[in-house]
Each structure stands twice: as structure tokens, then as C-alpha cells.
Amino acid sequence: MEEKHLIDGIQPSQGPIYPEDTIELSSALSDITEPGKVVVPVGGATRLQIGAKMPHYDYALDLSNMNHLVAHNSADLTCIVQSGITLRSLQNQLREQEQFLAVDAAFPGEATIGGTLASNAPGYLRWQLAHMRDMVIGMQVVLPSGTVTKSGGPVVKNVAGYDMARLHIGGYGTLGVISEISFKLTPLPPRQGSLLVGFQSENELHNFSEEVFDSYVMPLALTGMNEHLIKTLQIDAPRCRYLMVIRIGGRQMAFDRQLNIMNKMVEQYQDSHTDFLEQNASDRLWEKIRDFRGYGSISSITGRVFSTPTRLRGLLRDMANHFEEIGSTLAVSIQPGFGTMEFYIESLLAEDKTRPTQVIEQIHNIARQNQSHINYEKLPPDLKIGFNMWSQINEGSLGIMRSLRDTYDPDKKLNRGRYLTDKEDS
């Protein structure tokens, strides 16, 4: 049994299943008919720690053998892939035609396309190129019963009614197992690089990001971070409390114009630190930022907060103040254009669970006070017991989600107990 199938210390009681294609995947799911059996779809296992602690599970449905690029129409900028293909493998094949998929989840050598979509993995290539769900133009999904369903198609201009694929992006594998996806692609920019701008206050960081948003600059990616994350990532940004990293790309003239606009913006800020990285150094920095998903210790905590660009100011300030009051450190990265924030806590060790629980509850309170929602991506397994890993959702939305769960998977065969729709069963 593989280590990758271990979830919060639990291995599948009946072992793994390795389907080779959609037909075998369908047969595997339809053959599991015993009441109460739980199946967990597994891709690269880079995000299996997300969600509540499941009491048990029986089968790991490992999709790593479904790893082929089925079709690539370079002229139309589209492709069809099996869900078990890794991001790196796909990007390497697309690069041969000077194209890429605008999805940049962490650990691309292990992370699969299906798992990235199902777990709504965060990425940074969003400012200009939108959310990864906007790259999906078609999807094939195998339901828990073994029924194969399709939505969309292999062409960009496809009228197919309601986009059913969106139900499974961020569904955490509770409604079906993604088996095949059609994507629209993007040409590789001829020139790329990153501008680093350091500030002394979070207000300057937010003001600068708003100026970029209101300008003619269209970054490929933009993120801000506090000094604790700067130090953790070992980024050379002396005497900066906050750092903004802006990645731009395009043809040479457009690239130069965007860089000139940003350099003029920076001149307004006293004591700001600036640096520019050419493509190779820029790529290495973004890989470092992308692949940092929290500290490696078992006691570390990682969470994502979903807010708005305007509320992000107060959220960042209140979080920083709280951790300063309790004498602990908090590493933070934000995407101001989308109002999202990721936070990383190295450790909240205590003799009992009281202090960590109190800190986590206060983080929840700060998110609520700033009208934001929080999801935990990583918690120590012992803290997961009896704890809500997900945001509070109004009863109307939760009712719809549970109705979908009951419709697609009435026996809760897939990932029972992990997602918030099963909270009463876990």
C-alpha cells in the first residue's frame, strides 16, 4: 500500500484501485455496491490533507495511470487530457507548440489536473488569465453509480446550456470523479519578468496594488506578502515589511510599456525597495512562492480567506494585530485583485488543545467581522476532530449543496465525512 494513500493517519481498509481509463473507472465504481463503503479519489495526493478527518475509508481510487494527453489542437488552442496527468507533464508537452495551460497549482510534478480542479487548488496566474474554471470548456465525469456524464465539448465556442462542469470544480470529489477535461490554452508570452516592490506598511502595499489594477498594466500574476513570509522564502528584499511581486509578460513593446508604467508608480513611494528579475530568475521565484503551502511540521496550520479587495485591508491588519498580541508569527500572502489571503502558522504547540483552539476560533471571528470566509487547508489531525474546517454557510446555500450531494451520491460513497455537506455524518 502506498504512502500517498495515507489520509490523517488512515490507510484504505480494502486497498487501492488503479483504473487505466474511463471504462475501468466506471466499472470500479459500479462494482462497489456494499452499503457504507467509502471511496476516495486520489491524484497526486498533494491536497489530501484538506477537509475534516474521515472516520475511515475503504478504497483509494488512484487515477495516476489515467495520465495521457488525449488530443491537442494547437491551431484552435485547445486540448483534451485524462484527469491523472500531472501539470508538469501536460505543460511540457504543450510547450513544444509554444502554448500553456493557465493553471499553476503547487508541486506540478505530482499534482494532477483532476485533483487540482476538484480541490480548487490556489494559483497565481489569475489577474490577466482568470480563474482555472474559466479554462475548462468540457468535462467527463463518472458518477458514484458508475454512470459516465459529459458536459461542454472540445471547442471554445460551444453552447451546451448550464455549465455542469463547474459543480465538480471545488466539489472535493463528493459529486463524481473527473475522468477527462477539455481546456482552452494560451500562447506562451515571448518575454516575461517580475518586478519586486517593497514597502513599510500594508496600506502602501494595498494602495500600489489598486494603482496597478486601475492602470494599463495587465500582470500575469500579482501577490503581496508580509515580512515573515519574505524571510521564510529567503527572498532578498532588505528592510521591507511587505513585498509586492508583479509578473508581466507579452511582446517586447507591450512588456516595456507595462514595466515603465509600474516604475513611474513606484516613484511616488518613499523608502520603497525595487528590483527586477528576468525570466529565469522570475520563474524560480514564482516556483518558490507557488510551492510554499505551509511549514512541514505536523503542528503547522494553513488556511485561505475569501474576501473582497476592499475588505482585505482590514482583514490583513486585524490578523497581524492578533498575532502580535499573542506573541506568535503569521506568514501571509495576499492576492489583492481577488480579495484572497493565505496564511501560514508554523506551530501553535501547547500542553493541551486550548490555546490552539482559541487562536483558531479568533481567526474565525476576525474573518466574520470582516465579512469574509475561511477554509483551512491544513490542520494537525487531532485538531480536526469536532472542528469545522470550512466557513459558515447560510442555510439556503448549504441546503442546495446537500441536495446536490443527495442527488449525485445518495449513499455518500465518495469522500464521506470530508466535506461540509456531510458534517452531521462525520
Buried (B, 14 or more C-beta within 10 A) or exposed (E): EBEBBBBBEBBBEBEBBBBBEBEBBBBBBBEBEEEEBBBBBBBBBBBBBBBBBBEEBBBBBBBBEBBBBEEBBBEEBBBBBBBBBBBEBBBEBBEEBEBBBBBBBBBBEBBBBBBBBBBBBBBBBBBBBEBBBEBBBBBBBBBBBBEBBBBBBBEBEEEEEEBBBBBBBBBBBBBBBBBBBBBBBBEBBEBBBBBBBBBBEBEBBBBBBBBBBEEEBBBBBBBBBBBBBBEBBEBEBEEBBBBBBBBBBBEEEBBEBBBEBBEEBBEEBEEBBBBEBEBEEBBEBBEEBBBBBBBEEEBBBBBBBBBEBEBBBBBBBBBBEBBEEEEBBBBBBBBBBBBBBBBBBBBBEEEEBEBBBEBBEBBBEBBEEBEBBBBBBBBBEBBBEEBBBBBEBEEEEBEEBBEBBEEBBEBBBBBBBBBBBBBEEB
